[in-house]
Amino acid sequence: MLMRQRRFRKSDERCPSTMTSVRDITRGLVGVLAAWGLAVGAVGCGDLSQEDLLFRAGIPVKGAVAVVPPGTEAEVDDALASSARQAMEENCDGDLLCETRNLARGFNGLTFFLLDIVDAISALPPSERSPGRRVWGPHFDAEQGSTFRFEMVRSDDGATFAFCLHARRGFVARAPAVDCSVEADDDSGLQLVLSGSFSPSGIVGDAARQGAGTMTLFSERLNRLNGEARFARQVDFAFDNRDQATAIHLDLLGTTVDDVDRDAAYDFVRDDTGSGTLAFDVFADLVPSDAVLQRRQLERIRLRAAWNEALAGHAIGVVDGGNAGDRTFTLEQCWDASLARVYSRDVDDVEVGSIDACLVAAPAVDG
């Protein structure tokens, strides 16, 4: 079971643990990718031409898609500097700011891992070079028994780079029929597991790795090929980090909760001052049925957070629908610039502190 459940009691002020389900999905996907052995070691760029380096500028870096809510700045900086993996998950016990950090860690763990793979592959000399196109592989990792192929295509106007990653278990010597339009190649067995596009905001220096783009992870295909349980059918990313700001949207399509599929969505926005917002929507079974034989239903969980440039913020968590019926369970919390909680309201509307201590307006919880 992917999304960890626990029964949500009206007297229980803790935030449902299923709000960290993105991390559970991430842990599974990263584990599958690691088992495939696609993350090649660090290599230099000494054998790359200037044109090859231009193609590398068309690949987004981790900083382009980093989710950085208050309290995660240092660990994200460490990850960007050292290719470090996810920070440890916190035991939140109803702390909504803590939940936003755990959600960010789950998201960053997945996207950083994917971009580490792409960055390491593209640092190797291309196997094929042609105008507007580069191909790496098929490369076979004998230690892990896996083959991968990465391709990039530059648009006619030079503004956008499309890319795709194919992979399979076992050895593949050649794959002449494979390109980014091929989802599955019967001859080689290679299957598309990652595709995307990126429009860099420049081609010189650091700006070359800023811009806007999309990525799609075909996680069901990846998991099926590897013989693993399904975590989500597909993960879609859209991101824009131009002008020192970051906007990210994530869709988890076909996330499974006890064999029931529901989609999840995640949005993160951070401007050039450091202020930002986060929104997360997912379905999970939190509220028990009142009848023994009543059909199982999933409740909707919505988490919203907003913070200012000093990192003081305001968060709301809402559970409704499903077996909650016409009831709505709401948690509300605020924290100051030191990240200390200054106000809270539990599901019974019991308040601790004063709402006047909140320095940021309550984020809207729509729908």
N, C-alpha and C positions, 0 to 999 in steps of 0.2 A: 504494500500500500504506500503510495507516494506521499500523499498529504497526510501528515500526522493529525489524528483526530483527538478531540476530547470534548466531552459534553459541556455545553455552555449553560451555566446556571445563572439565573437572574441576579442572584446574590454574589456571584463571583466577579470580582472587578478585574481579573487578569485578562489581558488581550489573548484571543484564541491563538494557540500555537501554530495553526495552519497558515497564519500570515507569513510564515517563513518558508512556505512551500516552494518558492522559486529556488531557494537554496537546496532543497531536497532534489528538485529536478536537475539543478546544476551539478550537484554531487554525482548523480548518476551519469549524466552526459560526459562530464569531465573524466570520470572513471572509465567509461567506454573508450573515449578518445585516447586516454593514456594507455589502455590495454592494446590499442591498435599500434602504438609506437609511432605515431605520426610526428611527434615533436622532435625534430632532428636537433642535434647539438648546435651550439653557437658556431658560426663560421664567418670568415671575413669576406670582404667584397673586392679583394684584390684582382680577381679575374673578371670583373664586370665592366662593361663598356659604359661610356657616358649615356648611351641610349638605354642600356639596362638599368642604370641608376635612375633614369627618368621614369621607367616603369615602376621601380620601387617607390618612387614618390607618389605613385597612384594607389598605394595601399594604405589604408587608415592605420594609425598607431593606437595603442591603448589609451593614450591621453585624449583621443578624439571621442571615446565612448565611455570614459570613466564617470561613474556615479559617485558623487562626493557630498553626501549629507553631513551635517555637523557631527564632528567626532570621528570622522574617517579620513581626514586630510593627511595625517602622517602615514597611515598604513597604505593609502593609495600612492603617495609619493614614493614609499619604499618599493611598492610593486612596480611602478613605472621605471624606477631606477635599476632594479635588480632582477626583474622577471620573477619576483616572489609570488607564490601562490596565495590563495585566499587567507585572510586573517581568520582567527578562530571565532566561531559563532558565540554570541553572548547568551546567557540565560536571562531573558528579558523580564519575566514575571510581571507582565502587564505594563511595562514601560514602553510607550509608543515611540519615543525617540530611539530607544534600543532596537525596536522592531524595524524602524527605517534603516538603521545601520546594518542589521542582518539581511534585509532585502537587498541593500546595495552590495554587500559582500557576495551574495549569491549571484547577482547580475554580473558584477565585475569578475568573479571567478570564471564564469563561462566565457564572456567576451574577451577577457585578457588571454585565456588559454587558446581560443580560436585564433586570435591575432598573433600570438607567439608562434603558432604553427605556420601561419601564412608568412610571417616575417622571416622565420628561419629557412623555409623552403626557398623563398625568393632571394635569399642571400647567396644561394648557390648559383654557379653559372648556368644560364638557361640551356636546356637540351635542344631547343629549336629557336631560331631567330628569323623573323620575317617582318616586313614593314607593318608597323602597328600591332604586332603580336609577339608574345613570348610564351614558351612552354617549358615547364620543368618536369622531367620524368617521362614515362613511368620510372619511379625510383623504388627499389625493393630494399626493405630493412630486414636483413637476414635474421637479426637477433629477435625481432618481434614477428617475423613471418608475414609482413604486410607490404602492400604496394600502394603508392599514391602518385597522383599526377595533378599539377597545378598549372593553370593557364590564365594569361591576362591579354585583353584586347583593348586597344586604345581607339576611341571614337575618331571619326574623320576630322573633326574640328580640334582634336587633341585635348578637349576639356574634361572628358570622362573616361575612366578605366573600368571595364567589366572584368570580373575574375570568377574562377570556379575551381573547386577542389573535388577530384574523384578519388575513390579509394576502394580497396577490397582486401580480404585476407588472401594470402598466397602470392605466388610469383607471377608477374606479368612482364614480359620482355618488350612487347610493342603494343600500341593501341592506336593504329592509324585512323580508325573511324571515330575516335573520341574527340569532341570539342565541347564548348560550353553549352551547346544546344542539346547534347545527349544526356538523358537522365540515367539510362542503364545500357551498357554495351554488352550484347550477348556473347560476342567473341572473346573479349578480354575479361569480362566479369566486373569491370570497373563501374561504380555507381556514383552519381553526383551526391555529395554530402554537404557541400557548402557552396553558395554562389552569392554574388553581390556586385555592387558598383560603387565607385567613389569619384567625386568631382573635387579635386584638390583646389584650394584657394590660391595656390601659387606653385611655382616649381623651383624655388630657391630657398635653401635653408629650412628652418623649422616650419615656415608657412606651407611648405610643400606637403606636410602631413596633416594640415587642417583642411576642413572642407565639409561636404555633406555627402551622405551615401546611404546604402542599404546593405543588409546581409540577411540571408536565409539559411538556417541550419535544418537539413532534412533529417531530423533526429530519429524518426520512425525507421527510415531506410538504414541509417547507420546502426541502430540497435538491432534491427532484423538481421542484417548481414553479420553482425557480431554475436548473434545468439543471445542477446540480452533482453530483459524485460523492457517494455515501452515506457518512456517517461513523458514524452509529448510527441505528437505527430510531426509538428513543425514549429520552429522558433523563428519569428521574423523580427528584424531590427531596422529601425530608421534612426539616423543620427545626423546632427549638424553642430559642429564646434567652431564655426567661423566667428570672427570678431571677439575672441576670448570668452565666448559664451558657449554653453552646451545645452542641447535639447535632444532627448532620447525617447523613443517609443519602442516598446517591446510587446509582442503578442506571442503567447504560448497557446498554440492551437491543438486541441485534442488532448489536454491534460487529463489524466485518468485518476478518478477517486473511486475506489471500490468498483471498478469496471464501468463507471459512469463518466462519460466524457463531458468536460466543460472547458471553455476557453478562459484564459486569464490575460489581463492587460496591465502594463506598467508604463508610467510616464515620469520623466525626470527633466527638470529645467533648472539651470543655474546661470545667472547672468555674470557680467564681468566684475561686479562688486562682491560676489560670493553669496548673495541672497538667492533663494530658489524655492522650488516646490517639488513635491513627490506625490504620485497617485498610484495606487495599486488596487486592482479588482480581481477577485478569485471566488470560486464556489467550493464549498466544503460541507461535510455533514457535521454540524456542531450542535444542533438542537434536537434532543431525542423526541421520538413520536409519543403522543399520548395514548396511542392504541397499539396493542401488541402486534397486530397484523396489518397496521397501516403501512402503505407503500413508503419506502425510504425516499427522502427528499434532500436536496442540497440547499444550504443557505448561502446567501451572497455576503461576502466580506469586502468592505471598502476601507482602505486606509488612506488618509490625506494628511500631508504635512507641509508646512511653509516656514521659512526662516528668513531673517534679515541679514545684512552684511556683517553684523556683529555675531551672527550665528544663534541669536535668541530665536525661539520658534514656538509654534502652535501645531498640535496634531489632533486628529479626530479619527476614531475607529468605529465603524458601524456594521452591525450584523442584522440582516432582515431576510424576508422571503422564506421559502421552504417550510419546514415545520415550525418556524417562528410565527407563521400566520400573519396576523395584522400587528404583531409586536415588532418593535425596533429596539435593539440593544446598542447603546452608545457609550463610548469612553472618550473623554476629552482631557488633554494635558497641555501644559505650557512649560517651557524651560527658559532660563536666562542665558546670558552670554557665556557663563561658565559651564553651561549644559546641566545645571542643577534644576530640578523640578520646582516650580513656584506655584503651580495650580493644578488640580486634578478634579474631575467629576466622574464617578463610576456609573455603572448601569442602573443603580438605584437612585441616581441624581444626588448622591452624597458628595459634597464638595470639601476639598481640603485646600486651604489658601483662598485667595481672592482672585476673581477673574480680572480685576483691575491690574494685577501683576503681569498679565500677558502683554508683551510688547509687540506682538504680531497678531493681526486679525485672524479669526478662525477661518481656515480654508473651507471652501464650499464643498459639500458632498452632494453631488447632483444625482438625479434619478432615484 
